[in-house]
């Protein structure tokens, strides 16, 4: 998996683009309240649930937007599993 840095994640989230392939991840969605689990263009995991409170979060941010708990990046978990 590709490591996404925080500044790149913020910019990508603000314009609804995948931080890996830079394509619009809301393409075909009727609402920006509906979050895709992954990018349909490159497969990068985008959104997931906070392990503490269950709130949907952009998985490339370090903390939950609802409760502030650390979010384990899927990319970090993939790297550790491969080691």
Secondary structure, 3 states (H helix, E strand, C coil): CCCCCHHHHHHHHHCCECCCCCCECCCCCCCCCCCCCECCCCCCECEEECCCCCCEEECCCCECCCCCCECCCHHHHHHHHHC
